[in-house]
Amino acid sequence: MNGHCRAISGAAVTAMGMVLGLSTAMQSAQTASPSPSPVSKKELMTTRATGTFDVKLTPQAPDAKGDGAPVGRMTIDKQFHGDLEGTSKGEMLTAMTAVKGSAGYVAIERVTGTLRGRKGTFALQHSGIMTRGTPSLTITVVPDSGTEQLAGLAGKMAILIAADGKHSYEFDYTLAEAP
């Protein structure tokens, strides 16, 4: 997250929220219908892909200037190497606070390439915060975003930044048959 946090240094305070949940209709349907007979599910094995990547973050002008402080925007261009070979394009929103070392960012990127020889695309969703210098970053495959041979992909990615500034990734994933 350190590289991304340096990139958000020009952003200001913002609040973002997202509500996730199941619809009442889906919950009612599940409780009202009898349970289906047990079906044997194929056990999915988690695989770890590793490698390096190069990233270019390009600041963009804010969309609108309102009463509050602006939200920083950047485009993301990545080149992945290793078990994941390919490129990604994405967008990032950033926010800083008045407290040194506290900030946040969200991003979505679309990855195109091959994962251990399987070709396709998928989306990654980032959610990163830094609280007074302590980072927390979650990068998750957007459900059902995999295409072609990557249909059914699920997982989480970690970004590692070496002392020399080089970026690498650890990608723990499963690859199931698409529904």
Secondary structure, 3 states (H helix, E strand, C coil): CHHHHHHCCCCCCCCCCCCCCCCHHHHHHHHHCCCCCCCCCCCCCCEEEEEEEEEEEEEECCCCCCCCCCCEEEEEEEEEEECEEEEEEEEEEEEECCCCCCEEEEEEEEEEEEECCEEEEEEEEEEEEEECCEEEEEEEECCCCCCHHHCCEEEEEEEEECCCCCEEEEEEEEECCCC
